Amino acid sequence: MFGAATERTGFRTALADSRELLLLGRFNEALSMLSSFAERADPSATEAISIDRGKARVLMTQGYPLDVHLAYIDIVGCGKTLEYESVLARAEEAIKDLTVAEFDEGQIEMRGHLDKIAIVKQTLTCKEHSDCLPDIRKRLDALMPHLRALGRFYDIWALSAPYLSSKTKQDAVSWLEDLLSEPDLTPSLYGSFSLELAKRRAEIDSQQALIECLCKADAAFAESGHAFGRLEVQRLRLQHSYEEASDPLQALVRIIEENVMIDYPIGALQSAISPLTLAFKRGKYGLYINLQECFHNICKETGLKTEGLLLELQLLAALNAGTGHHATVLQLGRNLYSECKSLQYWTMAYLAGRVWSLALTMRGSNEQGVKISEELYEMCHTQNLKARSEAAYQLAVARQSLIRQNSQDRIVDCQHLVDFLLPIAESDIEQGEISLACEKLILIAGLQFETARHSKDDFETIDLAGRSTIDKVKVLTGQCPVHERLMYEGNCDELLITQLLFKGKTRCDNTLELTALDICTRLIAAYDRQDMQFHRALKYQFRGLLHQQIYQKSSNLQRQVDQLVAAEANIGQALDLLQAAGSWQMALEVSHSHARLHVEAWDLVKIPVEGVMNSLRHFELIADRQRRELSILGSLDALLHKQTYSATKHLQDLYRWAIAINSLSGMSKELLVWSQKRKARSLSEMLGLGIIVPSVVREALKDDPAMPQLLEELERLRFAFEEAAVNEKAYIFQRVEDCERKARENEVYNNFASLRDGGVTDISDLRLLSEPDASGNERAVVFVDWITRDNILFLVTANASAPETTCEMCQLSITVSAVKEWTTEHFSTPDQRRECLERDSLRNRSKPMRVLDPLISPLLRMSREGDLLLLSPTTILSTLPLHALCIDPTTGAPLIKRNPVVYVHSLPIAKVCAARANSAAGKFGKPLFFAVFDQGREADLIYEQSERLASKTAGQSFTHRAASKETYMAKVSEASLIHHHLHCVFSADNVLQQSITFHAAVPDDKVPSLAASMPSATAPGSEDALSSVQQALDRLDVEEYLLTGTGPFTSSLTVEELFKINLRRSPLVVLIACDSASQAFQTEGDEPLGLITGYLCAGAASVIGALWPIPSHAGREFSDAFYDQLLPSPGDNMEVMVNLAVALQAAVLTIRGESSTSSTYHWGAFCLYGAWLYQPPRVDATNAA
């Protein structure tokens, strides 16, 4: 008996000691003590459960729920494995009717656990009428005095978190102060309660009391030897600036490191907010993301799922606050929104969706932004969330952006939004939600002012309504905290300033502008006192705009100059503040205004062009910073978002201004560079991402001892990026950027990286295109660029071997509007185009195509016969066969007869494709030939050609049913040549669905046939027989197949799917397919999208396609002629690089010389895109004939 009693005493002592160690933060010691007792004492089943529960308690407090979660469920379920919700329900049922006296320590702990869960669930769902806090407060108000009377202070600590959450801030402070008067509190508990009091004091601005609480907590933690309590005291002192530190941010980061070192993950997370906030304010976004990565990894390793979601939500909101991390926000927002919805964390789903919607709206994707906002609004109503009012505001903001983008009746649409918001704002006021009401009323006032500005008859009435709304806001702000009041009043004043600007335009004097300047000056001073630098920057921007308007109204030259100088100074100040704060989205807006001022100054007094161009370059740097970050989205998403981003007004203005200034100044070299920058804003960088560091570059880097390790790390990170989960890509991307920054310190690597990134820095970049190929051959390469300025078309050329001295420009005699009118009349439908091309005659000046000859006629002077021409057409010329126009009216020769031609989307893409082709030289893959065509003699000829070419090149041929999409996807990644002769389906309205058609992979016994579809009993020639044939044709959809290449036997590979393919050997892709080179321009700008783009992004170095539907026999004859030129004869040097442009030129001229294919319609469609050098596959001598 005595021995058993001793064991039970030892058991109770072990539990008590483990709890004390837990309070001291000495988690591993507590776990070791419990494990040691369990091994030594052979505890009973009840004691074993208590010991396991003790271990679970330690692990949960330490921050390792992943290790304890299932075990804890098993423990609470009395040894039975139950679902988590079932365990909670059973635990609630077990303790709900117990009296205070019956509560033991385990049940007390369970009570606290259940209450914490209830509070977290309420926070995550935030539904109306779901407040659990009154019940918790009522229950614990009755329990706490009894526990205190019994001296059960550990139990009080176990319940304190939910209990304090249920109280008001002041009541919580009072309760803690009274509790701390207890003389029997252990030092560890005294320190813990004092620390909690300090945090509560901080919330009610009691600074002196806060300092005293921290001192008492620190002394108690020092006395008890607490493992992490003093770290938390130090963190709070730093956070509230009560402790001196040369760099508070680094000191806070060190606290996180120490928490990690002592194996206290939850402590590291609790320390996260302060350094994250400070890093964000300082604009240290690299450190910010690195910290977030650290916290993300902690949550992932420990199982702190909710904490991880909350951190990612904070990251999302922070990155969207103007930092320029577009891709991270778009991708993380979308995925957080989906994940929180699936978990039914409705509040978090709303917050994530709200930021995602705002990000979409800010990036110009207004329709999608409205769609998400509507989902959020519906979700708030369906789930009865408290955020319904906020969701209504978010929906109105999204709809306002859409109205500004494409509203047909702006006045009516704005009024509908006012009618939608006004009753909700009134309801907010009735419920005491003043901040929410102010936000909506400010938006309403903005809508009213916008309506007034677009109203012809009721300006004064609507303007007065807007002013009345602002007056109402200013009355309500008296109930807001100082910071909020200043922000809302500043927003109201911004609206008034905008109205003053608008009204001032129609007045001769500057009274209204001067009034607005006074408002700005007052607000700047007020914001400076409150350290509201972002808002201060915006008022400087307004001051700049006001000075700019005064300049525009003035007729006195000196006054104009003075106002421009004042405007530039204010906008420059705004730009400096925003860049210092890391607010890159707003910095882009202000940089646009800054550049516009320099453009106007150049136009007014002809300030030096270089000063203007420097301003535009700085504008471009800020824009490119955000554009590059979109690469994180992955291939197709990145391209589409970049194209949308590049189509925004600010980006269009940038290149329009640069092109105008350089063309008007006669600066041909700069004009070509800026034109190519404009054409390369999205696609070139996507191609660049596919380049690995070639061996020649690696060899040149060997002298730098740091580079091999950096290159290895970069390749590892890029591979990790491709495989990473969505919520981890932002962190890996940041590490890639950091590693890249170090690597770029090496000049050789920096030059290579500039090529890979697809940038255009100088016209000397053209020299990369004039370098000899692998065989040492060199041909003069002339880059040809078409550029538009308003209605004017320019042609600019430069010889790649000496671009600085050979670049020249000329204004074409044909205008933009003339080309558009011609295209509408002759090329807007397939029938029009075919008729125009079939009847074309290069010697007959009356033919429609001769109207377009001036587009290329200057090349007769600006290039030599035989030069290789790289043609970079602008959007309106993209559908035209420029190579088929007449270059010399005296001989009637087309351009392609005089010169081999390559089409390039832009100079960066030409560089990337050339680099791919040279890197692929000598790395032979198997040539692949795919052919799918309608039944009949032509199909037999195509299939025979495919087999013959495959045999000649030791390749593989897949024809008819063997040419399936599944086979294609499995084979192409390692091919060096991919030839297609099949159907292509093109629609400019949905270019992502442009596709090439393969045979469906259908088992033999499942393929229907015409014979099988025919009824057996039909007399030849009878009506029944004809009817049966027609029915069979209907069932087989043969007509559909003949017309479109689609039907029951086909399977399509779309442009969208091409972005998921990796063509590792940078192949030549030949597309003998109708419209295979047809491309569409999704947005404003010169970057196309279609099969050509898809194959280049997939890794191809060169692509040959057709600009329009071509007769099959013409495609077959072109193929024969082309491969005769491409493939070496037996005995030829197999290592020589072949010029694809020359081979295509010869093939086109060959079929042009045949009577059956002599019309432009037959030979003029074939075009080469990308690289022009190619090492052909080795010819099988036995099959060469």
Secondary structure, DSSP 8 states (H G I E B T S, - for coil): -HHHHHHHHHHHHHHHHHHHHHHTT-HHHHHHHHHHHHHHH---HHHHHHHHHHHHHHHHHHT-HHHHHHHHHHHHTTT----HHHHHHHHHHHHTT--GGG--HHHHHHHHHHHHHHHHHHHHH-BTT---HHHHHHHHHHHHHHHHHTT-HHHHHHHHHHHHHTS-HHHHHHHHHHHTT-TT--HHHHHHHHHHHHHHHHHTT-HHHHHHHHHHHHHHHHHHT-SSHHHHHHHHHHHTT-S--S-HHHHHHHHHHHHHHTT-HHHHHHTSHHHHHHHHHHT-HHHHHHHHHHHHHHHHHHT-HHHHHHHHHHHHHHHHTTS--HHHHHHHHHHHHHHHHHHT-HHHHHHHHHHHHHHHHHTT-HHHHHHHHHHHHHHHHHTTBTTHHHHHHHHHHHHHHHHHHH-SSHHHHHHHHHHHHHHHHHHHHHTT-HHHHHHHHHHHHHHHHHHHHH-SS-HHHHHHHHHHHHHHHHHHGGGS-HHHHHHHHHHHHHHHHHHHHHHHTT-SS-HHHHHHHHHHHHHHHHHHHTT-HHHHHHHHHHHHHHHHHHHHH---HHHHHHHHHHHHHHHHHHHHHHHHHT-HHHHHHHHHHHHHHHHHHHHHH---HHHHHHHHHHHHHHHHHHHHHGGGG-HHHHHHHHHHHHTSHHHHHHHHHHHHHHHHTT-HHHHHHHHHHHHTSSHHHHHHTT----HHHHHHTTTSTTHHHHHHHHHHHHHHHHHS-HHHHHHHHHHHHHHHHHHTTSHHHHHHHHHHHT----GGGGGGGTS--TTS----EEEEEEEEETTEEEEEEEETTSHHHH-EEEE-SS-HHHHHHHHHHHTSSHHHHHHHHHT--TT-TTSGGGGGGGGTTTHHHHS-TT-EEEEE--GGGTTS-GGGSEEETTTTEEHHHHS-EEE-S-HHHHHHHHHHHHHHTT-----EEEE---SSHHHHHHHHHHHHHHHHTT-EEEEGGG-BHHHHHHHGGG-SEEEEES-EE--GGGGGG-EEEEE----GGG---HHHHS-SS--TTSHHHHHHHHHHHHHHTHHHHHHHS-STTEEEEEHHHHTT---TT--EEEEESTTTT--B--SSSS--BSHHHHHHHHT-SEEEEESS---HHHHHHHHHHHHHHHS--TTS-TT--EEHHHHHHHHHHHHHTSGGG-SHHHHTTEEEEE--EE------GGG--
